C-alpha cells in the first residue's frame, strides 16, 4: 500500500502545472464535456503508465543492484531538477472534432504523456519498487487527482494555485526519493 500511496502523491504533485494538465484545460474548454474527457484521460493514462511501469520493472531486472540503484537515484534527482522548470502547452489538441471528446482526449493524452515527467517518474518508481500494478495504478490515480479538478473547475482553480511552491515541494519529494534510493 505504501508503494501505491507514494506513487499517487509523487505524480499528483508533479502533475500540477504540467503540460498534460494544461492539455486537460484546453480540452475542457474546447469540448465542454467533462465526463468523456475524464474517461479519455483515465484510459490513456492507465495504458501509458502500466506500460511505463512494466518498462521500469524490466529495467530493474536487467540492471545489476548497484547500477540500478544509481540509475534510479539519478532519475529521481533529475525529476527533482525538472520539476523546477515550468511546462507550457505549445498548441491545443490537433485531433478533429469528428473524433469526439473521448477519442480526442485519449489519443492526445497518450501521445503527450510519452516522455513526460509523470511517465518517467512511473518508470523510476516501478524500477525502485518492482511493482507494475501498484505503481501504474498509483501514478494513474495521482494524475487523475491533479487533472479532474482542472476539468471540472477550469481556469478558476488553475489561476489560484501557487505553482512555484507546488513544483518546489514536488522537487523536494523527488530529491528525497533519489537520496533514499542511494541510501537504502
PyMOL commands that set and color helices and strands:
alter all, ss='L'
color gray80, all
select helices_A, chain A and resi 2-15+19-31+34-62+65-83+97-113+117-129+132-153+155-158+163-183
alter helices_A, ss='H'
color red, helices_A
deselect
rebuild
show_as cartoon
